[in-house]
């Protein structure tokens, strides 16, 4: 543990051991202590709008069915048959009132309850041998939602999602609630990159410094109004709760003028004014900052930008949600959704989607620039020399630990948390410090769940606790042993 303690201490000081971006042991620790405890995004409610709609999503190696059952409630269920462990649902999305295991034909309602068991009487002696009542697919230990975004945690004792997100919900509303009816999503697009998952999360959390170098060509071809990529340094980085991001500095003007500048039509602006709080409107209208990229710890990111999609000076804003799904220490599956206000005009939706695909879709211009850097970093981090090198992530901090520039005061920035104008790696340090906190914590004992019979020996015995194990998303999910 000595070497690990030194690694975590270095991370907190902003000196990053290079090998953490391509290390099997580090990745094993992340699986055991980070992804087993954090709140992780799995779907948006607009992906399953109708009764019977479902999508299948993964939390690393665990497959979950996210379903809207026949009563309209959202369920998140482990995609494993209670009999011999086959995946119950093998399609990525669809609509179904029941799921039938292809192995032996056990079937379940879309709320997880078992309803069909072939040869129940002949094989098990009926209810006396295997009581179907109370049996259901194993629910995710903890389920909650915010603005239609569905999250799960594999930790049954996880803090509430609201507590986990903290003050970042203030900024999350800009992306996911531009009108009272919320947003709808399209996607996800999915692709894999040979890069470590943390790099993308850090990049979106606060790296304005790479834009003038990595994305110079995108600015030079006139895709944006800004004449130089260096314009990014006039914005700020902010961190609040369990997430942080970057902003652009807008030209002088009223709230309405500034929102029009990034391409929003008046009817959408009016709904924003009715939906956002006074402080949320003040960040844009009074302080002149427009939210851009952001990340929620550990692996969920957003981007908001406004490129030109046609000849002329008009720009169209788009919002994208993306998840960095770890495959291994050196490979990541990117899931990318397009987000748009549900009440936006149809023409706006179409043009905004075009802007998203052009910039941050699977073949987007920004995407290609970024991935080349991330793959190179990951490859280089695998060698023996990387274990001798600590990367300097102390931008914005002097040698004595003091700040290069002071944080913005409440009269300069109406949002919660801490914000700084200019380049700095404040957010990357916040994100990796949380990463270190999780990895230092010893794992807790997880209670096993038995189906239809006692488990003896090292695992102990099962208990007779039948009942509803998959309550509605609004309630708490319990982990119990069923018979």
N, C-alpha and C positions, 0 to 999 in steps of 0.2 A: 504493500500500500504506500510505501515511502515514495516510489517513483510517481505514483498517481497523485499524491498530495502535492508534490513539486509541480506537476503538470497543471493541476487546478489553480495553484497559487500564481503561476506564471500567467495563466489565462486571465485571472482577475486583475493582474497588473498591466494587461494589454500587451503582453509579450507571448505570442501564440506559438506553442510547439508545432512546427510545420507538419509533423507526421499525423496529427489528429484528423487531417483531411484524407487519409488513406491508410487506416490501421484496423486490422481485424479485431484486435482486443478492445479498442475503443468502441467500435461498432457493436460488439457483443454487450458492452456495458450500456450503450445507448438503448439497445433493445430491452435489456433487463430493468433499467432504472429510470429511463426517460419516457419512452413511448408506452410503457406499461402504466404510467402515472398521469401523464398530461391529458388535457382536453384536446381532442383531435377532430377536425372537421370531416364529415362523411358525406353530406348531401345538403341541398337546399330544398325547402318544401315545394317550391315551384317545379321541381323535377318529378314530383309525384302528386300532381294536383287532384287526381280522381281516385275514387275508391278502387282498390285493387292494383294501383300503380306501384311499381317497385324498381329499385336499382340495387345492384350488388357492388359493394365497396370494400376496400381492404384497409386494415390497420396493420401494416407490415405483413406478417404471415397469416393473420386472422381475416377470414372472409365474413362479411355481414350482409344480411338482407335488410334494406331499409324500405319498409312497406307502409302503405296507407291501408289499414284494414277495413272491413265491411262497415264499421261504425264511423269511419273517417279519422280515426286516431293513427298517429305515426308510431310505428314499432321498429326497433332495431334488434335483429336476432342473429345469433351466431349461425353461420351457414353450414351446419353439420348435423346430419341425421342422428337421432338418439340411439339408433340401433347399432350400425357398424361404422358410422363416421363418414359416410359418403357426403359430398356436397349436395344439399337438397336442391338448390337452384343454380343452374349452370349458365343461364343467360345473363347478360350484363344489365338488361333492363326489360321491362314489359308490363303486362297487366294480367293478374291472376287472382282468382278467389282462393285457390289452393296451390300448394307446392307438393309435388310427389317425388320421392327419392327414386332415382333410376336403378338403384342396386336391388332392393327387395320390395319396393313399392309402398313403404310407409308414407302416409300423406298427412299434410298439416294445413290448417286454415292460414289465411294471410295475417292472422294475429299470432301465429306460432302454435296454436293448440293442435294436438294430434287428433285426427278424426278417422284415419284409416290404417288398419294393420292386417294385411292378408293372412288368412287362416288363423285368426286370433284364437278361436276355440281349439282347433286341432293342434296348433303349435305351442300355445301357452296355457291352455286350459281356461281360456276366456279371462274374465275380470279377476278370477281368483289367482291366476298366474301372473297377469300383467294388467294392472288397473290403468286404463287410459285416462281416467279423470285426473285433472291436475297436471298432466304431462304436456310439455310444450318445448319448442326450441329454446335453447338457452339465450336469455336476453343479454344485451350488453350491460355490464355492471352499473354504469352511470350514463344517463342520457339527458340532454338538455338542449335548448335552442335559444337563439337570439336573432331577431329580425328575420326569422325564417331559416336561419343557418342552423343545421342540426349537427351537434357535436356528441362524441362519446368519449368516455374515459374507461380504461380497463381496470381502474382502481375503484372498488366499491366504496371506499372511504374518501374519495376525491372531494376537495372543496367544491362549492357550487360553481357553475360556469360563470355567473356574474362576479363572484369573488376572484376567479382565475383571470378573467379579462380585465377587471378593475376599470380604471379611468380610460382605458383604450376604447371603451364603448362610445365615448364622445366622438372619436375619429371614425369608428366603424360605421356610424350612421351616415357619414358622407358617401360611403360606398354602397350601402345597403338599404338606405331609407331616404330617398329624395322626394317621396310623397307618402301620404298615409297608407297607401296600399302596398308599399314596399317595392321589391324588384322581382324580375324573373331572370332565370339564367338559361344559357344554351351551352351544351357540351356534356361532358368534358371532351376536349381534344386530349389525346394521350400520346406521349412519346418518351423514349428513354435517352438519357445522356450519360456518358461515361465520366461522371463527376460526382463528388461527394455532396450530399443533400444540404449540408450546412452552408455551402458557398452561396447558393441561390437565396436562401433565407437571409443571410447577412447582407447580400447585395441589395435586396429590395428593402431591407430595414433602414438603410441610411447611407448607401454609397453614392453620393453625388460627385465624388472626386473622380470616378472613372469616366463620367460622361464626356468631358472635353477630349479624352484620348480614345476611348473605345468607340464612341458613337459620333465622332466628328463628321464622318462621311454622310450620316443621316441628316445632320444639320446643314451641311454644305449643299446638298441637293435641293434644299428649300422645302423640306417636308414640314418644317415648323416656322412660325412667325419669327422666333428669336434668331437674330443674325449670327450669334455665336453660342457655342455650347457652354462657354464660361459663365453664361447667364445663371447657371445653376447655383453658383456661389452666393447669389443674392437671396436665395431662399433659406429655409432653416431646416434643421433636423429636430424632431421632438421624440421624447419617450414618455409614455404614461402607462401605468398598470403593467400589463404583460405584452406590450407591443409598442412599436414606434415606426416613424416614417420620415418622409421628406416633403417639402413644399416648394412650389415656384413662387417668386415674388411677382405680383401683378402690377400693371401700370396704375397710375392714379385714376380714381374714378369712384362712382357710387357702387353699392353692392350690385345693382342691376347691370351697370356698365362692365363691371369686372366679370360677372357670370356670362354676359354676352361675349366678352373677349375670348373666353375659352369655348364658345360655340353653343351655349344653351339657349334655346328659344324662350320667348317671354312666358309662354304658358307653363313651361317647366320651372322657370324661375319663380313664378307665383306660388307654385306648389312647394318649392323648397322653402320659401319665406313662411309658409303656413306650417311646415313640418319641423324645421330645425329650430333649436333653442336660440335665444338672444345671443348667447355666447358663441354658438356655432356660426351664426350669421356674422358675428363681429370678427371672427378670424378672417373671413373673406372680405367683408365690406369695410371694416375699420382698419384691421391690421394689414390687409392686402396680401394674404398668403392663400394659395390654392393647394389643397392636398394632392400629392403625387403618389409615389410608391410607398408601401408600408409592409410590415410583417408582424404577425402575431406569433409569439413563441409557442411551439418550437418550429413549425414547418408550413405555415399558411401565409401567403402573401397576396398583396393587391397592387394594381397599377392603375393610375388615372392619368390620361394624357389627351391631347387634342391636336392631332395632325391634320394636314390638308389631304382630303381624299379625292378632290377634283381640281382642275385648273382654276386659278383665281386665289383670292386671299382668305376665303372662308375656311374655317376649321371645324372639325366635328370631334367632340369628346367621346371617349370610350372608357369603360371600366372592365378590368379583368381580375378574376380570382384564380389563384393557382396554388397548388399543393405540391410540395417536394416530398414525394413518397420514397423512402429509402428502400433500395433493393439489396445493396451490399455497401461495404465501405467505399466502393469506387463506382457505384452506379445508382442513378436516381430515375424514377419514373415521374415525369411532370404531368400533372392533370391540370388543364387550363379551361376555365369557364368564362364565357362572356356574360356580363351583368348589365342590365338596363332597367330603368324605371318602368314598372308595369304600365303606368299611365302615359308614357311618352308617345308622341305621334309615330305612326307606323313608318313614315319616311325617315324620321330620326333614328328609329331602331335599325332600319336597314343600312343606313349610312354609317352609323356608329359601329355596327358589326363589321362592316367593310374596313373601317379604320383599325379595329382590333386585329383582324386577320393580317392586315398589312404590316402592323408593328410587332404584335406579340402572339400571333398564332404560331403554329408549329414551324412555319417557314417564314415568320416575320423578320423584318430587317434588324430590329433590336435583338431578337432571339439569337440570330446567327452570330452577331458580334459577341454577345455575352458568353454563349456556350463555348466558343473557341478558347476564351480565357479560362473558364472553369475546368474544362478538360485538361488543359495544360497544367493548371495548378494541381489537380488531383494526381496526374501522372508523376509529376515531379515530387510530390509528397510521399511517394511509395518507396523511394530509395533510402539507402543508409545515411546519406549526407543530410537528409531532411530531419533526421533524429538529432542532429547537432545544431540545428538552426531554430531560433525563436524569431518569428515574424513580428515586425513592429506594427502594432495596431493602437498606437498611442496618439494619433492625430487629434489635435485640440487640447492636448495636455502637455504641460512643461515638465522638465526633468524632476522638479520638486512636487509634482502632482497637481499644481495649480492650473487653472484654466487659461487657455490662450486668449479667449474672449469671454466676457461675462454672459451668463444666461439671460435670456429676455425676461423682463419684468412683466407683471400683469397688465400694465398700460401699453405694452408692446405686442403681447400675444395673449389672447383671451382663452386659449385652450388650457386644459390641465396638463400636469407633468412638467418636464423641463425641456426648454427649447433653446437652441443656439443658431445664430445666423452664420453661414459660411461652412467651409469644409471641416469635417471632424468625424471621428470614428466612435462617437459617444454611443450610438445605438448598437454597433457591432459589439462593443464591450459589454453593454447591458445584456444582449442576447447570449453571449458566450459565458458571462458570469452566471446567468440562470442555468445554462447547460452544465456548468461545473457544479452548481448546487445540487442538481438532480443526480448527477453521476456520483457524487460523494455519499449520498444517502444509501444505507444498506437496504436491500429488498425486504419487504415484509412477507410473512407467511400467507399464502393464498389458500383459502378453504377450497377443498375439492367438492365437486358436485357428482352425485351418483344417480343413476337412472334405473329405477325398478328393483334395486337390490342393495344390500349392505356391502360396503367395502371394508375389509378387515386388514389388520396388519399395520404397516407403517402409515397408511392413510387414515387410520381410524375407522369409525363406523358412520353410516349414514343416519340421518334422523328423519322422522316422519313429519315432513313439512310441506304438504301439498298446497296448491293454491295458485293464484294468478302471479306468474313471474314476469310478465311483460306488460306493465301498466302503461298508460298513455305517456306521451313525451313530456307532458307538463308535470307529471309526478316523479317521485324518486323510484329508481329501479333497484330491486333487492336481489341479492345473490343467495339462493336457498338450495337445500337438497330436496329433491322430489322423489316420490315413490309411485 
